[in-house]
Structure formats: C-alpha cells, structure tokens
Amino acid sequence: MTDRAASSWELGRRWLVIRCLPRSEHVAAAKARELGFTVLFLHSDYMKAVAKRKPRRVIEAYLPGYIFAVADRRYSLHELTKAHGVQSVLMSGGEYAMIPDTDPVMRQLLKMGDDKGRVDREDAKKPITLFKAGETVRIKEGPFALFTAVIESIDEKRQWSWVWVELFGGKVRVQMELETLSKAA
C-alpha cells in the first residue's frame, strides 16, 4: 500500500470495494471478518421451499459479486486479496479504491442493513436515490443534455422526477428519468 493510501486510513472510515467469486460473497465476508476487517455484506436471508425436500436456507446478495470492508487498523491487504471467496480488491490508478463514509451512496448502503447486514426483501427491491428535492443537477442525455436543472419532486418507485430547466430566460417544468441526471459540479 502506498503512503498516500496508508494516510487515508487516518482520515476516517474508507471502504474498500471487494470483488467476490460468483455466489461467494458470504464466504469472502466471513474470511475478511476473520482477518480483522469490518465488513458490509448486504444480503437477504430466508428459507426457500424445494420440491420433495426440506426447505433450505438461502443467502441472496443485495449487490451480487461485491462486499465492502474497512480495517479499523492497518491490516494486510495482501492476505485479503488471497482470501477464499475474494476475486480482487478494486483499484484505481494503482491504488486501492476507497469510498468514504460521507459518500451519499455509501451512507444509504450503511443505513439499509441491520447490524449483521441483513436487508428486508422488500427493502432490497427499493432503488437507491441519490437526489433530493431542491437539489441542482446536470442532465446527461436527451434534448436537454448538459443543461442544469433543479429537482422539484422525485418518484422513487417509477425512477423519474420533475425538474425545472432554465430555457430562453424562463423556467420549464420537465419530467426526467433519474438515470439521466447527475450531480451538478
């Protein structure tokens, strides 16, 4: 780990993004905990009826193929990358990619699960919303691409929102899909 990456541990909790082998998220999470990492593995845990057999326990990952881990102290990331169930630790520019606690998506993920990372199956179907009413956003695509807009309201179920776009000196109310919006810089 470089000095720059090592110093980021002191800045607050930063989460490593760990790519897991297929359907091995629970194995990778257990091994990371064993190595001393704090782990966020969001999952549903339920019993499933199987024809002509006893019901079996199913662990279904909320984010298939990924878990998040943060070390409370410096631990060997090399051991983590070689752990059973772990495919790799995501990197960016030759350094481990880390997501701070303050990131809006990370905050929502942390709120979703209980203390063991279990997510209610109904909650798992709810999409993550990055925006709120009154926020200024940039439109990524469509006829208003690269325009900025202010969000009036959001329908999380349908994944769209009403925004106000300034056009020809006036404001126009437009309905936009949430995936076509991004945070304004």
GUBAPA-151486 format. One line per 8 residues: their letters; for each residue x, y negated, z of N, C-alpha, C. Coordinates in Angstrom, 1 decimal. Last residue first. Layout:
! residues N
a> X Y Z X Y Z X Y Z  ...
This chain:
! residues 185
aaksltel> -21.7 -19.9 -10.7 -20.4 -20.1 -10.2 -20.3 -21.4 -9.4  -24.6 -18.1 -10.0 -24.0 -19.2 -10.7 -22.7 -19.5 -10.0  -25.1 -14.6 -10.4 -24.8 -15.7 -9.5 -24.2 -16.8 -10.3  -27.3 -13.7 -13.2 -26.1 -13.5 -12.4 -25.9 -14.7 -11.5  -29.9 -11.9 -14.9 -29.4 -13.0 -14.1 -28.1 -12.7 -13.4  -30.9 -9.7 -16.1 -30.4 -10.7 -17.0 -29.9 -11.9 -16.3  -32.0 -8.2 -14.1 -30.7 -7.7 -14.6 -30.1 -8.7 -15.6  -34.5 -9.4 -13.6 -33.4 -9.6 -12.7 -32.0 -9.2 -13.2
emqvrvkg> -36.1 -10.9 -16.3 -35.7 -9.7 -15.7 -34.5 -10.0 -14.8  -38.1 -13.9 -16.0 -36.8 -13.2 -16.5 -36.7 -11.9 -15.7  -40.3 -16.4 -17.1 -40.2 -15.1 -16.4 -38.9 -14.3 -17.0  -40.0 -19.9 -16.6 -39.8 -18.7 -17.4 -39.7 -17.5 -16.6  -40.9 -23.2 -16.8 -41.0 -22.0 -15.9 -41.0 -20.8 -16.9  -38.8 -26.0 -17.4 -39.7 -25.0 -18.0 -39.7 -23.7 -17.1  -38.3 -29.4 -17.0 -38.2 -28.1 -16.4 -39.3 -27.2 -17.0  -36.7 -31.7 -19.3 -37.8 -31.3 -18.4 -37.5 -29.9 -17.9
gflevwvw> -34.6 -32.2 -21.0 -34.9 -33.2 -20.0 -36.0 -32.9 -19.1  -34.4 -29.8 -22.5 -34.8 -31.1 -23.1 -35.2 -32.1 -22.1  -34.7 -27.9 -19.7 -34.7 -27.8 -21.1 -35.2 -29.2 -21.7  -33.9 -25.9 -17.0 -34.0 -27.3 -17.4 -33.7 -27.3 -18.9  -36.0 -23.4 -15.7 -34.9 -23.7 -16.6 -35.0 -25.2 -17.0  -37.0 -21.6 -13.0 -37.1 -22.9 -13.6 -35.9 -23.2 -14.4  -38.3 -18.2 -12.9 -37.2 -19.2 -12.7 -37.6 -20.5 -13.4  -39.6 -15.4 -11.5 -39.9 -16.6 -12.2 -38.8 -17.6 -11.9
swqrkedi> -38.3 -12.0 -12.1 -38.5 -13.2 -11.3 -39.0 -14.4 -12.2  -38.3 -8.4 -11.7 -38.3 -9.7 -12.5 -38.5 -10.8 -11.6  -38.8 -5.8 -10.7 -37.4 -6.2 -11.0 -37.4 -7.4 -12.0  -41.1 -4.8 -9.6 -41.0 -4.8 -11.1 -39.7 -5.3 -11.6  -40.4 -5.1 -6.9 -40.9 -3.8 -7.4 -40.8 -3.8 -8.9  -39.6 -7.7 -6.5 -38.6 -6.7 -6.4 -39.1 -5.4 -7.0  -40.1 -10.6 -7.9 -40.9 -9.4 -7.7 -40.0 -8.2 -7.7  -39.5 -13.8 -6.7 -38.9 -12.6 -7.1 -39.9 -11.5 -6.9
seivatfl> -39.6 -17.3 -7.6 -40.0 -16.2 -6.8 -39.5 -14.9 -7.5  -37.7 -19.3 -8.6 -38.9 -19.7 -7.9 -39.5 -18.5 -7.0  -34.3 -20.0 -9.1 -35.3 -19.0 -8.8 -36.5 -19.5 -8.0  -33.2 -22.1 -11.5 -33.4 -22.0 -10.1 -34.6 -21.0 -9.9  -30.5 -21.7 -14.0 -31.9 -21.8 -13.6 -32.0 -21.7 -12.1  -28.4 -22.4 -16.7 -28.6 -22.2 -15.3 -30.0 -22.4 -15.0  -27.7 -20.6 -19.8 -28.3 -21.7 -19.1 -28.3 -21.4 -17.6  -26.6 -18.4 -20.9 -25.7 -19.4 -20.4 -26.3 -20.6 -19.8
afpgekir> -29.6 -17.7 -22.8 -28.3 -17.3 -22.3 -27.4 -18.5 -22.0  -32.2 -17.9 -23.5 -31.7 -18.9 -22.6 -30.3 -18.6 -22.0  -32.8 -15.8 -25.1 -32.8 -17.1 -25.7 -32.2 -18.2 -24.8  -30.4 -13.3 -23.8 -31.7 -13.7 -24.2 -31.6 -15.2 -24.8  -28.3 -13.3 -20.8 -28.7 -12.9 -22.1 -30.1 -13.4 -22.5  -27.8 -14.5 -18.3 -26.7 -13.8 -19.0 -27.1 -13.5 -20.5  -28.2 -17.4 -16.5 -28.9 -16.4 -17.4 -27.9 -15.8 -18.3  -27.3 -18.0 -13.2 -27.0 -18.2 -14.6 -27.7 -17.1 -15.4
vtegakfl> -29.0 -19.7 -10.4 -28.4 -18.5 -11.1 -28.1 -18.9 -12.5  -29.7 -20.9 -7.2 -29.3 -21.3 -8.6 -28.6 -20.1 -9.2  -32.4 -20.1 -5.1 -31.0 -20.0 -5.5 -30.8 -20.3 -6.9  -35.1 -20.1 -4.6 -34.4 -21.4 -4.4 -32.9 -21.3 -4.8  -35.3 -16.8 -3.4 -36.0 -17.9 -3.9 -35.2 -19.2 -3.6  -32.3 -14.8 -4.0 -33.4 -15.2 -3.2 -34.0 -16.5 -3.8  -30.6 -11.8 -5.2 -31.0 -13.2 -5.3 -32.1 -13.5 -4.3  -30.2 -9.1 -5.2 -29.0 -10.0 -4.9 -29.4 -11.4 -4.8
tipkkade> -31.8 -6.3 -4.1 -31.9 -7.6 -4.7 -30.8 -8.5 -4.3  -31.9 -2.9 -4.9 -31.2 -3.9 -4.1 -31.4 -5.2 -4.8  -35.1 -1.1 -5.0 -33.9 -1.7 -5.6 -33.2 -2.7 -4.7  -36.2 1.7 -3.2 -36.3 0.3 -3.3 -35.0 -0.3 -3.9  -35.7 4.4 -2.8 -36.3 4.0 -4.1 -36.4 2.5 -4.3  -34.9 4.5 -0.2 -33.9 4.8 -1.3 -34.4 4.4 -2.7  -37.2 4.2 1.2 -36.3 3.1 1.1 -35.3 3.3 0.0  -38.2 6.7 1.0 -39.0 5.6 0.3 -38.1 4.4 0.2
rdvrgkdd> -36.4 8.2 2.4 -36.5 8.5 1.0 -37.3 7.4 0.3  -34.2 6.4 4.5 -35.6 7.0 4.3 -35.8 7.1 2.8  -30.9 7.4 4.9 -31.8 6.4 4.3 -33.2 7.1 4.1  -28.3 7.8 7.1 -29.5 8.4 6.5 -30.4 7.2 6.1  -26.0 7.0 8.5 -26.1 6.7 7.0 -27.3 7.3 6.4  -26.2 7.1 11.2 -25.5 8.2 10.5 -25.6 8.1 9.0  -27.6 4.8 11.9 -26.2 4.9 12.4 -25.5 6.1 11.8  -29.3 4.4 8.7 -29.3 4.4 10.2 -27.8 4.6 10.6
gmkllqrm> -29.0 2.1 5.9 -29.0 3.4 6.6 -29.0 3.3 8.1  -29.1 -0.7 5.1 -30.0 0.4 4.6 -30.1 1.6 5.5  -27.2 -2.4 5.9 -28.5 -2.5 6.6 -29.4 -1.3 6.2  -25.1 -1.9 4.1 -24.9 -1.6 5.5 -26.2 -1.6 6.3  -26.3 -2.8 1.7 -26.0 -1.4 1.9 -25.8 -1.0 3.4  -26.3 -5.6 2.2 -27.6 -4.8 2.1 -27.4 -3.3 2.2  -23.5 -6.1 2.4 -24.4 -6.4 3.5 -25.7 -5.6 3.4  -22.8 -5.4 -0.2 -22.3 -4.6 0.9 -23.1 -4.8 2.1
vpdtdpim> -24.0 -7.5 -1.6 -24.4 -6.1 -1.9 -24.0 -5.2 -0.7  -22.7 -9.8 -0.5 -24.1 -9.6 -0.4 -24.6 -8.2 -0.6  -19.7 -9.5 1.4 -20.3 -9.4 0.1 -21.8 -9.1 0.2  -18.7 -9.4 4.0 -19.5 -10.6 3.7 -20.1 -10.5 2.3  -17.1 -7.2 4.2 -18.4 -7.2 4.8 -19.3 -8.3 4.4  -15.4 -6.9 0.9 -15.5 -7.4 2.3 -17.0 -7.2 2.8  -14.0 -4.2 -0.7 -15.2 -5.0 -0.7 -15.4 -5.6 0.8  -11.1 -3.5 -2.5 -11.8 -3.5 -1.2 -12.9 -4.5 -1.3
ayeggsml> -9.0 -1.4 -4.4 -10.2 -2.3 -4.5 -10.9 -2.3 -3.2  -5.6 -1.3 -4.1 -6.9 -0.7 -3.7 -7.9 -1.7 -3.7  -3.8 -2.4 -7.0 -4.1 -2.4 -5.5 -5.4 -1.7 -5.3  -3.6 -2.5 -9.7 -2.5 -1.8 -9.0 -2.7 -1.8 -7.5  -6.0 -3.8 -10.5 -4.7 -4.5 -10.6 -3.6 -3.8 -9.8  -7.8 -1.8 -8.4 -7.9 -2.9 -9.3 -6.6 -3.7 -9.3  -9.1 1.4 -7.7 -8.0 0.5 -7.7 -8.3 -0.6 -8.7  -10.8 3.8 -5.7 -10.8 2.8 -6.8 -9.7 1.8 -6.6
vsqvghak> -9.5 6.9 -5.0 -9.9 5.6 -4.4 -9.7 4.6 -5.5  -10.8 10.1 -6.2 -9.8 9.0 -6.2 -10.4 7.8 -5.3  -12.1 12.4 -5.2 -11.5 12.4 -6.6 -10.4 11.3 -6.7  -12.6 14.3 -2.4 -12.2 13.0 -2.9 -11.6 13.1 -4.3  -12.8 16.9 -1.6 -14.1 16.2 -2.0 -13.8 14.8 -2.6  -10.1 16.9 0.6 -11.1 17.7 -0.1 -12.4 16.9 -0.4  -7.7 14.3 0.1 -8.6 15.0 0.9 -9.6 15.8 0.0  -5.9 12.6 -1.2 -5.7 14.1 -1.4 -6.7 14.9 -0.6
tlehlsyr> -6.6 10.1 -0.3 -6.7 10.4 -1.8 -6.6 11.9 -2.1  -6.0 10.3 2.4 -7.4 10.2 2.0 -7.5 10.6 0.5  -3.2 10.3 2.4 -3.9 11.5 2.9 -5.4 11.5 2.4  -2.8 7.7 1.4 -2.3 8.9 0.6 -3.1 10.1 1.1  -3.6 6.1 3.4 -4.5 6.2 2.3 -4.1 7.4 1.4  -3.1 6.5 6.7 -2.5 6.8 5.4 -3.6 7.0 4.3  -4.3 3.5 8.3 -4.2 5.0 8.2 -3.6 5.3 6.8  -4.4 0.9 10.5 -3.8 1.4 9.2 -3.7 2.9 9.3
rdavafiy> -7.7 0.8 11.9 -6.3 0.5 12.0 -5.7 1.0 10.7  -10.1 1.3 10.9 -10.1 0.4 12.0 -8.6 0.0 12.2  -10.8 1.6 7.5 -9.9 2.0 8.6 -9.9 0.9 9.6  -13.7 2.3 5.7 -12.8 1.3 6.2 -12.0 1.9 7.4  -15.3 3.5 2.8 -14.6 3.8 4.0 -13.8 2.6 4.4  -18.1 4.8 0.9 -17.2 3.7 1.3 -16.5 4.0 2.6  -18.6 7.0 -1.9 -18.8 6.6 -0.5 -17.9 5.4 -0.2  -20.1 8.3 -4.9 -19.4 7.3 -4.2 -19.7 7.2 -2.7
gplyaeiv> -21.7 10.2 -6.2 -20.3 10.1 -6.6 -19.5 9.1 -5.8  -24.8 8.4 -5.9 -24.1 9.6 -6.3 -22.7 9.4 -6.7  -26.0 6.8 -3.5 -25.1 6.4 -4.6 -24.2 7.6 -5.0  -27.4 8.6 -1.9 -28.1 7.4 -2.5 -27.3 6.8 -3.6  -27.3 12.1 -2.1 -26.6 10.8 -2.0 -27.4 9.7 -2.6  -29.0 14.4 -0.3 -29.0 13.7 -1.5 -28.4 12.4 -1.4  -29.0 17.4 1.1 -28.4 16.1 1.3 -28.3 15.5 -0.1  -31.4 19.7 2.2 -30.8 19.1 1.0 -30.3 17.7 1.5
rrpkrkav> -32.0 22.9 3.5 -31.7 21.5 3.8 -31.0 20.9 2.6  -34.7 25.0 2.4 -33.3 24.7 2.6 -33.0 23.2 2.8  -37.1 27.5 3.4 -36.8 26.1 3.0 -35.3 25.8 3.3  -36.6 30.9 2.3 -36.8 29.9 3.4 -36.5 28.5 2.8  -38.2 31.9 -0.8 -37.1 31.8 0.2 -37.4 30.9 1.3  -40.0 31.7 -2.9 -39.7 33.1 -2.3 -38.5 33.1 -1.4  -38.8 28.6 -3.9 -39.7 29.7 -4.2 -39.2 31.0 -3.6  -38.1 26.3 -1.4 -37.5 27.1 -2.5 -38.4 28.3 -2.7
akmydshl> -38.5 23.1 -0.2 -39.1 24.4 -0.3 -38.5 25.1 -1.6  -36.2 21.2 1.6 -36.8 21.5 0.3 -37.3 22.9 0.2  -35.7 18.7 4.0 -35.9 20.2 3.8 -36.7 20.3 2.4  -33.3 16.1 3.9 -34.6 16.6 4.0 -34.6 18.1 3.7  -31.7 13.1 3.8 -31.5 14.4 4.4 -32.9 15.0 4.6  -30.1 10.8 1.8 -31.4 11.3 2.3 -31.1 12.7 2.7  -27.4 8.5 2.4 -28.0 9.7 1.9 -29.4 10.0 2.5  -24.4 6.7 2.4 -25.9 6.6 2.4 -26.5 7.8 1.7
flvtfgle> -21.7 6.6 4.2 -22.2 7.5 3.2 -23.8 7.5 3.3  -19.2 4.9 5.3 -20.5 4.6 5.0 -20.9 5.6 3.8  -16.8 5.5 8.0 -17.4 5.9 6.7 -18.8 5.4 6.5  -13.7 4.8 9.3 -15.1 4.5 9.5 -15.8 4.7 8.1  -11.1 7.3 9.5 -11.8 6.2 8.8 -13.2 6.0 9.2  -9.8 9.5 10.5 -9.9 8.3 11.3 -10.6 7.1 10.7  -10.0 11.9 9.3 -8.7 11.2 9.2 -8.7 9.9 9.9  -12.6 12.5 9.7 -11.6 13.3 10.4 -10.3 12.6 10.4
rakaaavh> -13.8 10.8 7.9 -14.0 10.6 9.3 -13.0 11.3 10.2  -12.9 12.1 5.6 -12.5 10.7 5.8 -12.7 10.4 7.3  -14.3 14.5 5.8 -12.8 14.5 5.8 -12.3 13.1 6.1  -17.0 13.6 5.6 -16.5 14.3 6.8 -15.0 14.3 6.9  -16.9 12.5 3.0 -17.2 11.6 4.1 -16.7 12.3 5.4  -16.4 14.8 1.4 -15.4 13.7 1.4 -15.6 12.8 2.6  -18.8 16.1 1.9 -17.5 16.7 2.3 -16.5 15.7 2.4  -20.7 14.4 0.9 -20.8 14.7 2.3 -19.5 15.4 2.8
esrplcri> -20.0 14.4 -1.9 -19.9 13.1 -1.1 -19.9 13.5 0.4  -20.1 16.3 -3.8 -19.2 16.5 -2.7 -19.1 15.3 -1.8  -21.2 16.1 -6.4 -22.0 16.7 -5.3 -21.2 17.0 -4.0  -18.1 15.7 -8.0 -19.6 15.9 -8.1 -20.2 16.7 -6.9  -15.8 14.0 -5.8 -16.1 15.0 -6.8 -17.6 15.2 -6.9  -16.0 10.4 -5.4 -16.0 11.8 -4.9 -16.2 12.7 -6.1  -14.3 7.4 -4.9 -15.0 8.2 -5.9 -14.9 9.7 -5.5  -14.6 4.9 -2.6 -14.0 6.2 -2.8 -14.9 7.0 -3.8
vlwrrgle> -13.7 1.7 -1.9 -14.6 2.5 -2.7 -14.0 3.8 -3.0  -13.1 0.3 1.3 -12.6 1.0 0.2 -13.7 1.7 -0.6  -14.1 -2.7 2.8 -14.5 -1.3 2.5 -13.8 -0.8 1.2  -12.9 -4.5 5.4 -13.0 -4.4 4.0 -13.1 -3.0 3.7  -13.3 -6.6 8.2 -13.5 -5.2 7.6 -13.7 -5.3 6.1  -10.6 -8.9 8.3 -11.9 -8.5 8.6 -12.1 -7.1 8.0  -7.9 -9.4 7.9 -8.9 -10.5 7.6 -10.3 -10.1 7.9  -6.3 -7.2 8.2 -6.4 -8.1 9.4 -7.5 -9.2 9.1
wssaardt> -6.3 -6.0 5.8 -7.0 -5.3 6.9 -7.2 -6.3 8.0  -4.8 -7.6 4.1 -6.2 -7.8 4.0 -6.9 -7.1 5.2  -2.2 -6.8 4.4 -2.6 -8.0 5.2 -4.1 -8.2 5.2  -2.1 -4.7 2.6 -2.0 -4.4 4.0 -2.5 -5.6 4.9  -2.2 -6.1 0.2 -3.3 -5.2 0.5 -3.3 -4.9 2.0  0.3 -7.4 0.4 -0.9 -8.2 0.2 -2.1 -7.3 0.6  2.1 -5.3 0.6 2.0 -6.2 1.7 0.7 -7.0 1.6  0.6 -2.2 -0.8 1.4 -3.4 -0.9 1.2 -4.3 0.3
m> 0.9 1.2 0.0 0.0 0.0 0.0 0.9 -1.2 0.0
